[in-house]
Amino acid sequence: MPYVPKKRRFHLTWKMGIVFVCIAVGIAALVFWRMDHSEVQGEFHACEFTNSQMRDLEQQSTQTIELEDYLFYGETLSLYMDPYDGEEDEIYGKTMELVNICSGEQYNFTVGNTADRQIFLPDLADGTYEIYLIDSFQRKRVVFADTVYSDAFQTMRRNGKVKEATLIADRSALDAYGGSLSANYAFLNVETVTPDADKADVLIDPFGLYTTVWGGIDVGFNGNGIVEYEEAYEVAVAMKEQLESYGLKVLISRDKEEVVEYYGENSRASKGYEADANYLIGIGFTSGIGHAGIETYHGIQSSTHLTNDILYYLLQNYGIEGSQTYTSQTSVHGVFSSSAVEGDDGRTVYDGMPVFRESGGKATLTGQYNERSAANQIYAEENGMQGIELDLACLSDEEDTQFYKDNKETIIRGLSEGFINALDVE
């Protein structure tokens, strides 16, 4: 009979059991680690957080305050307690606090009553922000009545980069991570990115060459050797060159002899809307007794901040003072506001200057003023360009016109540099 070796039985000792347990625990830990560090599938994500860190965001404040609307204007994000209608809102005057949950950094400021005096996006460091309001001396977390997922909004170029911001308020935002929210808590994501090549920063609008309400083409004022529509275009070309030397992308709303309307798909502002421009600079001249000197205007939905800083820079660096025709809104001469006019709906909330009203998108109630402006309703919910107008001389005043001719290059350079300086473009 052939020899058959005995089968050895495997005996599990207590030492080997410990080894097996340790291996099992290690494998389980590795699995859980990989699950927690796996690629996040949620539409909302903050600070390169792990899944467990994202779940921790469900621990929100019990004190909340509900908002209903928002808009982007210029480079500012504005929030509203009521649906935006161009009138006073309860959020004005409250203290807003932004907390960067990635770094712990905080920003505090008082909410202004214009569309450019809330969250100025270029000031924010990259990260994800929780938003708070101080209401009745209590710090309350901002929530929205309805779900919000804004389109990504980009600021103006600075050193070839832009800040890209997205506003999110969704009670299901943490579902993908196994967390939950009890309300539509607001989060603001801010990231520095390279802009698309076709994104514009500034639209320059030289006055003239549009159809008036009475018929015919408006060529502007004419005096002392200057025709407004021609000179405004020359200034626009020169200012475009100046601004682009700082790395900005600048468009002009019309060619030298091109008639372009204020309303419709191929209007002046449409070029800016289509290219996601942040600012509009109107170029023109004045006429009439007492209008000597440079006059600047801002729209009724924006503040004096930008025009004041531009003229202050021009005065301090080149000794050129703004117009003293009327009492300036600031201590700097030549800073004026557009005026409000009554629309077909009976509300006096519309800007009297179409260059501002039809370029500011949602902020300036674009397309809602009257039957004629209704052609711009396609832009009624768009991000708006913050508009200013620079009127460079009084063409009926011989002395003022001559001063402009003698100092044209300096004036254009000073105004361009003032714009750059006011917005902290290096």
QUIJO-V291971 format. One record per helix or strand of 2 or more residues. SS is the DSSP state (A for helix, B for strand). FROM is the first residue (numbers start at 1). TO is the last residue. If there is no record, write none. Layout:
# QUIJO-V291971
SS:FROM:TO + SS:FROM:TO
This chain:
# QUIJO-V291971
A:14:36 + A:51:56 + B:64:67 + B:69:73 + B:76:80 + B:95:100 + B:106:110 + B:119:120 + A:121:123 + B:127:135 + B:138:144 + B:148:149 + B:153:154 + B:161:169 + A:175:177 + B:184:193 + B:202:206 + B:210:211 + B:217:218 + B:222:223 + B:226:227 + A:228:244 + B:250:252 + A:268:274 + B:279:286 + B:294:298 + A:305:318 + B:335:337 + B:340:341 + B:350:351 + A:354:357 + A:361:364 + A:373:379 + B:386:394 + A:398:406 + A:408:422
